[in-house]
Amino acid sequence: MIILGLNAFHADSAAAIVHDGALIAAAEEERFRRVKHWVGFPSQAIAYCLREAGMTLADVTHVAINQDNRAVMLRKLAYLVSHRPDFALILHRLKNRKARDSIQELLARNLPGDRFDGEVHRIEHHLAHLSSAFHISPFQDAVVLSVDSFGDFSSAAWGVGRGRTLSIDRRVYFPHSLGMFYHALTQYLGFPHYGDEYKVMGLAPYGKPAFMDAMRKIVRLRPDGAYELDLAYFRHHKEEISYRWAGGSPEFVDLFTPALEKLLGPPRAPSDPIEDRHRDIARSVQAMYEEAFFHLLTRLHERYGLANLALAGGCAMNSVANGKVRRVTPFRRVYVQPAAGDAGGAVGAAFALWHKLDGARSFVMDHAYWGPRFNPGDIQELMTSRQAEIKAAGCSVETIEDEAELCRRAATRTAEGKVVGWFQGRMEWGPRALGNRSIVCDPRRADMKLILNSKIKRRESFRPFAPSILEEEVADWFEEDDAVPFMMQVFQIREAKQALIPAVTHVDGSGRLQTVSRRTNPRYYRLIECFRDLTDVPMVLNTSFNENEPVVCEPKEALECFLRTGMDVLVMGETVFERPAGDA
Ligand SMILES: [Fe+2]
């Protein structure tokens, strides 16, 4: 059975292909379109998945999409009757619904010459999230929780997964939403773009939780573990706030009301300087999120009594909160797959359908390398076609077939303080670069953040960079010891070690680590081993291979990024491009 899973008409549209219960390929549309968080129909990601699987649409037996307008219909109708929202708003939603209806038509239009004759299945948004968390986890039983802004009239859902069975026990319904709370406060703090919540998370440790009284007015916890918003501070339940299209990027109008400005003071404009008040609000927003999240998790543990927790939904990208779960709640093991946000719904929709149609569980997602690969011939071709530019930049080009030698070279350059592009194997699934489309640097240098920002990244100075560490070394360097292969948990770095790795130690002594396993990424593991042999530090700084754009996908994009930025070295497959020293 071949299932094509889709996340379409949400941000981070994506496709995945599942063959007899095993994932073959998965990718976000933004990587092909080169527009961050692309919303719309993921036609290029679908074409890629089919190519990778060696199939055509005619081979696909089912399409599963993570949206079902009929889900919780009674609840929707009850809400409409009791709240009587604006007539234009209802009309707009109906129009949107119609535009989203025919998947067959969209497939035919976007993949001409190919024909899909199978069945289309609509999977409730949060069931797809839950399935993406549990069905590909290593757990045979777990509490499964999805928390996001909204999808199919809900903002959270939870239940228990056992074997292949998984059902939704409870939901938090529109208009209440923790994701909406975080999103609106992110806008208030002057970060207007989709996905900017991680900036607030990065800013939070610089402030004090001085606004908790105000936060507890905005979010109220309920005795059953759920929560409510004080709607006086929000606009989403009164006005249409869905995506505005601008070249495929999702954009929103402001989600907060003047009442929030009265409560917290004037909002920050994106160009305003960041002051202590903003830092304190950021800290309070993160603290309020954690208060609500742990309140819910504690109740869920009481209710279900299981040790395992599988998380998904946009809020499951909150790696700071995820990293505290084992310390704050009785849960002992946490699984968060790399595309925990809406993109992950493509995988979740496919697996929810596979298990609904009686499929057995046989697949665990223990690595993130499900995207496009390249052939050595691609690099050779690229070098020929871009020869003049490579020469004009004064770059040396060398092929090193011996992997040990290749990794030693990259590790040596890293230890010399160089910025090294590291492009290998299949692209990562999810927003994090995990050693295949990464830029690596020396974590020991306090000035590395400045160097990276001046040469390539140009990101806000308050945002931390993350370490990739050999998995056996975690306990020596961090206060927690767990496998975090997808950078989904932040741990405290041991106090005695913090000064040794200033470039990856955040202001509060934390680090958003990626644990690297020899089994799932042997070449990246070897690079870090070589760096450890040179420096006694078993980790490198790892940031995504991009410059204000989606993470690079193809060799061409990697070479272009290398040539236009101040990157010193590019290791692409077995080929090493190096700028002359002092040139960058
Ligand atoms: Fe979602």
Residues whose N, C-alpha, C, O or C-beta is under 5 A from the ligand:
A	BS01	LIG	D148 F150 G151 G313 G314 D342
